[in-house]
Amino acid sequence: MLSTLERECIKIDNIHTLDLDITLDCGQCFRWEKEDDGRWHGIAFGKELWVKCENGTLELYNTSREDVNNIWREYFDLVTDYEAICNSFSCNEIMNKAAKYAPGIHILSQEPWEALCSFIISQNNNIPRIKGIISRLCENFGKKLPLGGYSFPSADILAPLSEKDLAPLRCGFRAKYILDAARKVSSGEIDLNKLRILPVDQAREILKTIKGVGPKVAECTLLYGLHRLECFPMDVWMKRAMSELLPEGLPISLNAHAGIAQQYLFHYTRMNYSQMIKK
């Protein structure tokens, strides 16, 4: 529990497009949990945060005004005009329906290395197990934070390790992929921040030089870790969604915000698939 001082919160008003429940539980991040009091607890960029959003007011606990301005506004993507983007999807009947079903989804701006490592771990895995592996990774190799949580370990920390060192994570074949990614990032062979500005096809190919990183992990890293909103990850649910709803593909006019379209479609399909296949 937070102390009286730590329970004091910083409020941001007029946040009417953000739905934390869907945003933090839609498969784009793995270190957030909802607590009994309705707040979400998570750790990002080495900071431990409690947050909730009600009636258009975002409340952030255990943080400073400086961190709100320098980290959390961007992390929760409070600067993108989601209402305008959502309205632009009205040009397509399916996308209009999916966007209106859950308009409060935001694309988080996560730390690039954490996103890359997390989606390597996500391969052929389910969300509870992904969260378990990441939790053990942080507890074993991250820095302990003042309120008891653990930071996500940097590539520099993981790079010198062996597969044997990662055995406590119980991550199986993914261990060698995590280590290869850490070594390439730590050595500077891959500069994740440069991928923000490279042509997206070139950025994808660079990420795929990491062992075990295929199209899906590369696309997720670019979208969720580098905020490349033109990226469109495809997993089992998205393949079902595209097959059932958009067999001819996403309308070209929506390509600039394909990643946002993907989240709308992903959530809509996951929540309504049983009804869809009955039609």
Sequence and secondary structure as in RCSB ss.txt:
>XXXX:A:sequence
MLSTLERECIKIDNIHTLDLDITLDCGQCFRWEKEDDGRWHGIAFGKELWVKCENGTLELYNTSREDVNNIWREY
FDLVTDYEAICNSFSCNEIMNKAAKYAPGIHILSQEPWEALCSFIISQNNNIPRIKGIISRLCENFGKKLPLGGY
SFPSADILAPLSEKDLAPLRCGFRAKYILDAARKVSSGEIDLNKLRILPVDQAREILKTIKGVGPKVAECTLLYG
LHRLECFPMDVWMKRAMSELLPEGLPISLNAHAGIAQQYLFHYTRMNYSQMIKK
>XXXX:A:secstr
   HHHH EEEE    S  HHHHTTSSS SSEEE TTS EEEEETTEEEEEEEETTEEEEES  HHHIIIIIHHH
TT SS HHHHHHHGGGSHHHHHHHHHSTT       HHHHHHHHHHTTT  HHHHHHHHHHHHHHHS B TTS B
    HHHHTT  TTTTGGG  TTHHHHHHHHHHHHHTTSS GGGGGTS HHHHHHHHTTSTT  HHHHHHIIIII
H  TT     HHHHHHHHHH TT S GGGGGGHHHHHHHHHHHHHHHHHHHHH 
